Amino acid sequence: ESPDELALVEGVAPYGCGLLERGTTSMTCNLFGTQLTYEILAVNAFNSDRKRMSILLRDPKTREHFLYCKGADSVMLGLCKLSASQTEEVDKSLLDLARVGLRTLVVAMRRISSSQADTWAKKWREAATSLQDRAEKVAAVGSEMEIEMDFLGITAIEDRLQDQVYL
């Protein structure tokens, strides 16, 4: 859906990982030669207020639930479980990448219990089908789950979204 996502998918391919198929209700990935399929339960779209997007997935084999989230470091770092020294290290990396003109995003994830995911997904479906203030309700429900996440890493790509930004 975005240049960041394309860069991430292309960047992991040499390491034996990749996105094979993405539909509206499922996605199939290759992880070091193993094909894995996940059910897509909810997508919290990116918007300029939230500065992040997330997806709630369920592994149909293990019934485990995962929330993956990516977004602006200014928002995401506060939503991740990081020690002071980890935050300092990440901040340094972000600054180094910005200095060479790259646009960065922070990627994080959270494992969620089945009962918590089911309760939350019901609230999300109600918000997503609301006839009034749908976007605001979906964003609010999304924010409930996008907390206490495990920091996974940073993506960095050339910023082609703004005029006169070059490497």
Stockholm file with secondary structure:
# STOCKHOLM 1.0

chainA/1-167         ESPDELALVEGVAPYGCGLLERGTTSMTCNLFGTQLTYEILAVNAFNSDRKRMSILLRDPKTREHFLYCKGADSVMLGLCKLSASQTEEVDKSLLDLARVGLRTLVVAMRRISSSQADTWAKKWREAATSLQDRAEKVAAVGSEMEIEMDFLGITAIEDRLQDQVYL
#=GR chainA/1-167 SS CCHHHHHHHHHHGGGTEEEEEECSSEEEEEETTEEEEEEEEEEECCCTTTCEEEEEEECTTTCCEEEEEEECHHHHGGGBCCCHHHHHHHHHHHHHHHHTTEEEEEEEEEEECHHHHHHHHHHHHHHHTCSSSHHHHHHHHHHHHSSSBEEEEEEEEECCSSTTCCC
#=GC SS_cons         CCHHHHHHHHHHGGGTEEEEEECSSEEEEEETTEEEEEEEEEEECCCTTTCEEEEEEECTTTCCEEEEEEECHHHHGGGBCCCHHHHHHHHHHHHHHHHTTEEEEEEEEEEECHHHHHHHHHHHHHHHTCSSSHHHHHHHHHHHHSSSBEEEEEEEEECCSSTTCCC
//
